[in-house]
């Protein structure tokens, strides 16, 4: 298997693992929310306040952050994006080095 094909395979495997984790998180959120509503309704833990809403809201917020990471952030900031950013930074550094060499040459000829 060529290096590029291997990288594509590893990237696909990583993305699949991320999506699988997100789906598991969603199922856990749904089942946990159902359990918390039932526990809150029957006051299993002895609290009379509506605590389940707060816990589920916080958990849903964490799920949304997980969703954003998997489907937005990691989707656009992949290996190709990293390579492009590195290439841009290297080109800028080389340009600055070239400018410094030109300044040194100008100063040494004066």
C-alpha positions in Angstrom: 0.0 0.0 0.0 1.4 3.4 -0.9 2.0 6.1 1.7 -0.8 8.3 0.4 -3.3 5.4 0.4 -2.2 4.4 3.9 -2.7 8.0 5.1 -6.2 8.1 3.5 -7.0 4.8 5.2 -5.8 6.0 8.6 -7.8 9.2 8.2 -11.0 7.3 7.3 -10.4 5.0 10.2 -9.9 7.9 12.6 -13.1 9.7 11.3 -15.1 6.5 11.6 -13.9 6.1 15.2 -14.9 9.7 15.9 -18.4 9.3 14.5 -18.9 6.0 16.3 -17.9 7.7 19.6 -20.4 10.6 18.8 -23.2 8.1 18.1 -22.5 6.2 21.3 -22.5 9.6 23.2 -25.9 10.4 21.7 -27.4 7.0 22.7 -26.0 7.4 26.2 -27.4 10.9 26.4 -30.9 9.7 25.4 -30.9 6.7 27.8 -29.4 8.7 30.6 -31.9 11.5 30.2 -34.8 9.0 30.3 -33.4 7.5 33.5 -32.9 10.9 35.1 -36.4 12.0 34.2 -37.8 8.8 35.8 -35.5 9.1 38.8 -36.5 12.8 39.3 -40.2 12.0 38.8 -40.2 9.3 41.5 -37.7 11.2 43.7 -35.5 8.2 43.9 -32.6 10.2 45.2 -34.6 12.2 47.7 -34.4 15.6 46.0 -37.6 17.4 45.4 -36.3 20.0 43.0 -36.3 19.4 39.2 -32.5 18.6 39.1 -32.8 16.4 36.0 -33.4 19.3 33.7 -30.1 21.0 34.8 -28.0 17.8 34.5 -29.5 17.0 31.0 -29.0 20.5 29.8 -25.3 20.4 30.8 -24.9 17.0 29.2 -26.6 18.2 26.0 -24.2 21.1 25.9 -21.3 18.7 26.2 -22.8 16.6 23.4 -23.1 19.7 21.2 -19.4 20.5 21.8 -18.6 16.9 20.8 -20.7 17.2 17.7 -19.0 20.5 16.7 -15.6 18.9 17.1 -16.4 15.8 15.0 -18.5 17.4 12.2 -17.1 20.9 11.9 -13.7 21.4 13.4 -12.1 18.0 12.5 -13.7 17.9 9.2 -12.1 21.1 7.9 -8.9 21.0 9.9 -7.6 17.7 8.7 -4.1 16.6 7.4 -4.5 18.5 4.2 -5.3 21.7 6.1 -2.3 21.1 8.3 0.0 20.6 5.4 -1.2 23.8 3.7 -0.7 25.8 6.8 2.8 24.4 7.3 3.7 25.1 3.6 2.5 28.7 4.0 4.5 29.2 7.1 7.6 27.7 5.6 7.2 29.9 2.5 6.9 33.0 4.7 10.0 32.0 6.6 12.0 31.5 3.4 10.8 34.8 2.1 12.0 36.6 5.3 15.3 34.7 5.2 15.8 35.8 1.5 15.0 39.4 2.5 17.6 39.3 5.3 20.2 37.9 2.9 19.5 40.7 0.5 19.8 43.3 3.2 23.1 41.8 4.4 24.4 41.8 0.9 23.4 45.4 0.3 25.0 46.5 3.6 28.2 44.7 2.9 28.6 46.3 -0.6 28.2 49.8 0.8 
